[in-house]
Amino acid sequence: MKLYVMKRRNILPIIVVFVFISFFVSLVPLLTLMARKENDKSTATKLKSSIEEAMPNTLPLPLRLPNDHNIHFLKEPLLSGKGEHHCSNGRESTWTMVTFVKSTATNFDRCNLLRSTWASLKKIENRSLFTVFVIGKTDSDVQALIDEEHETYHDILQITKTENYHNIGFKTLAGMKWASENLPSNYYYSTSDDDMWIDMLKVKELIDHYRGVVVEKEWPEFPIICTYKWWNGSLQPIRTPTDKNYVSKEQYPWPYWPAFCFGGMYTTSVSVIKQLWELSAFSKTYYNADDVWITGLLRHRLGMPNEMMIRPDQVVAKHYHGFENNDVNVTHFEQWDELRQKTDNITC
């Protein structure tokens, strides 16, 4: 009996050791799997980082507060001005669109030409329309005239950036910023230049049509309508250093731009513009190619497919290269008269 107890006591330590060894052996596959997963995760992170570095404009972004590109306002428009009141017919608007026209501080004649033609339209069949002129900082003599102009029309968005061609991209961004901060997401947004003729009736018809397409195709957002022109993805960046639109390979290494709308005019929703505005804070900046940057690179990064880049099958907007001669002005007014005749009973 004593011998049996002694043998049993001698076996107990062996059993305990065996149990511990078995336990740790069973952990080896689990620890190996965890280490492999951590290694795969680290590898994936490094791979993603390298891809993001190589293609900074084609991947999703983390959510952060947007940078404002150092854009600040000297003057802001008042959209509920006199035009809204005298044009009211007592019915609620079906939708509202604001067109931001890139101009310059000294282009009084161009702005007044537009104010007396297509930009004078405040409603088309109960769709509300507003036009805002985006300009830069200027000298005190011109500023006094701008103060008077704004007091009369309340339609100027003036930024602190000095007037020059290379700051035109900031004017586009200024419209995006102001729209994002001041307009409801269900409003519509257009950007244009001050030497464009725009058939606002066709713009209205396009928006009405694609409001239905959004529902039919279950698109998550309103598309971007290239109301002036678009490029299908076969345009190469300009590599000539002396060109005003020069883009270096260090800035953009790829041989072609993605599909994009020309900046002469394009139209989308304020909801889309808000998202593009926020994305712009985390992208390489292309201020001298803002149209391809915003409607091409940032749109692609947002995840909006080329299918939602709409190319109308009719002429909606025409570029007159600065209204440089009297013939152009005559043509502009002739087209305005034609538009007024078509819409006389449905516009004000």
Residue pairs with C-beta under 8 A, 6 or more apart in sequence:
48 59
51 59
52 59
54 253
55 254
56 283
56 284
57 252
57 283
57 284
57 297
57 298
57 300
57 301
58 297
58 300
58 301
59 301
60 301
60 303
61 279
61 282
61 301
62 282
64 281
64 282
65 281
66 277
66 278
66 280
66 281
67 280
67 281
67 282
68 177
68 281
69 170
69 173
69 177
69 280
69 281
69 285
71 159
71 160
71 161
71 170
71 173
71 174
71 177
72 159
72 160
73 157
73 158
73 159
73 160
73 174
73 178
74 137
74 158
74 159
74 160
75 146
75 150
75 156
75 157
75 158
76 157
76 178
76 182
77 130
77 132
77 154
77 155
77 156
77 157
77 178
78 154
78 155
79 98
79 130
79 132
81 153
81 154
81 155
83 122
84 122
84 128
86 348
87 122
87 123
87 348
89 123
89 126
89 348
91 126
92 126
93 123
93 126
93 127
93 128
94 125
94 126
94 127
95 127
95 128
95 186
95 187
95 188
95 207
95 211
96 127
96 128
96 129
96 130
96 187
96 188
97 127
97 128
97 129
97 130
97 187
97 188
97 189
97 190
97 203
97 207
97 267
98 129
98 130
98 131
98 132
98 179
98 183
98 187
98 188
98 189
98 190
99 119
99 129
99 130
99 131
99 132
99 190
99 191
99 192
99 198
100 132
100 134
100 157
100 172
100 174
100 175
100 178
100 179
100 189
100 190
100 191
100 192
101 111
101 114
101 119
101 131
101 132
101 133
101 134
101 191
101 192
101 193
101 194
101 196
102 134
102 168
102 171
102 172
102 175
102 191
102 192
102 193
102 194
102 263
103 110
103 111
103 133
103 134
103 135
103 193
103 194
104 135
104 136
104 163
104 194
105 135
105 136
105 137
105 138
105 142
105 143
105 146
105 158
105 163
106 138
106 142
106 163
107 135
107 194
108 145
108 149
109 323
110 194
110 195
110 322
110 323
111 133
111 149
111 194
113 323
113 329
113 332
114 131
114 194
115 131
115 153
115 155
117 197
117 332
117 333
117 336
118 197
118 198
118 199
118 200
118 336
118 339
119 131
121 129
121 200
121 343
121 347
121 348
122 128
122 129
122 130
122 348
123 129
123 347
123 348
124 200
124 201
124 204
124 343
124 346
124 347
125 204
125 346
125 347
127 204
127 207
127 208
129 200
130 155
131 155
132 155
132 156
132 157
132 175
132 178
133 155
133 156
133 157
133 194
134 157
134 158
134 159
134 171
134 172
134 174
134 175
135 146
135 156
135 157
135 158
135 159
135 163
135 171
136 158
136 159
136 160
136 161
136 162
136 163
136 164
136 167
136 170
136 171
137 158
137 159
137 160
137 161
137 162
137 163
138 146
138 162
138 163
146 156
146 158
149 156
150 156
150 158
157 174
157 175
157 178
159 170
159 171
159 174
161 167
161 170
161 171
161 174
165 244
166 244
166 287
166 288
167 287
168 287
168 288
168 290
169 286
169 287
169 288
169 289
169 290
169 293
170 287
172 191
172 263
172 290
172 291
172 294
173 277
173 280
173 290
175 189
175 191
176 189
176 273
176 276
176 277
176 280
176 294
177 277
179 187
179 189
179 270
179 273
179 274
179 277
180 270
180 273
180 274
180 277
180 278
183 189
183 270
184 270
185 269
185 270
185 271
185 274
186 269
186 270
186 271
187 269
187 270
188 207
188 222
188 267
188 268
188 269
188 270
189 267
189 268
189 269
189 270
189 272
189 273
190 203
190 227
190 265
190 266
190 267
191 263
191 265
191 266
192 198
192 228
192 264
192 265
192 317
193 263
193 264
193 265
193 319
195 319
195 320
195 321
195 322
195 323
196 228
196 264
196 265
196 317
196 318
196 319
196 320
197 317
197 318
197 320
197 332
197 335
198 227
198 265
198 316
198 317
199 315
199 316
199 317
199 335
199 339
200 339
201 339
201 342
201 343
201 347
202 312
202 314
202 316
203 227
203 267
203 316
206 225
206 227
206 267
206 310
206 312
206 316
207 225
207 267
210 222
210 223
210 225
210 310
211 222
213 219
213 223
214 221
214 222
214 223
219 308
221 269
221 271
221 272
221 275
221 304
221 308
222 268
222 269
222 271
222 272
223 268
223 304
223 308
223 309
223 310
224 261
224 266
224 267
224 268
224 272
224 295
224 299
224 304
224 308
224 309
224 310
225 261
225 266
225 267
225 268
225 310
225 312
226 261
226 262
226 266
226 295
226 309
226 310
226 311
226 312
227 261
227 265
227 266
227 267
227 312
227 316
227 317
228 261
228 262
228 263
228 264
228 265
228 266
228 316
228 317
228 319
229 261
229 262
229 264
230 259
230 260
230 261
230 262
230 309
230 311
231 257
231 259
231 260
231 262
231 292
232 259
233 256
233 257
233 258
233 259
233 306
234 256
235 256
235 257
235 292
236 255
236 256
236 257
237 247
237 252
237 254
237 255
237 256
237 257
237 289
238 245
238 246
238 247
239 246
239 247
239 248
239 249
240 246
241 248
244 288
245 288
245 289
246 288
247 286
247 288
247 289
251 284
251 286
252 284
252 286
257 292
257 296
257 297
258 292
258 296
258 297
258 299
258 300
259 296
259 306
259 309
260 291
260 292
260 294
260 295
260 296
260 299
260 309
261 291
261 295
261 309
262 291
263 290
263 291
264 317
264 319
265 316
265 317
266 291
266 295
272 302
272 304
275 302
276 294
276 298
276 299
276 302
279 298
279 301
279 302
280 293
280 294
280 298
283 293
283 297
283 298
283 301
285 293
286 292
286 293
286 297
287 293
295 309
299 309
318 335
320 328
320 331
320 332
321 328
323 329
323 332
340 347
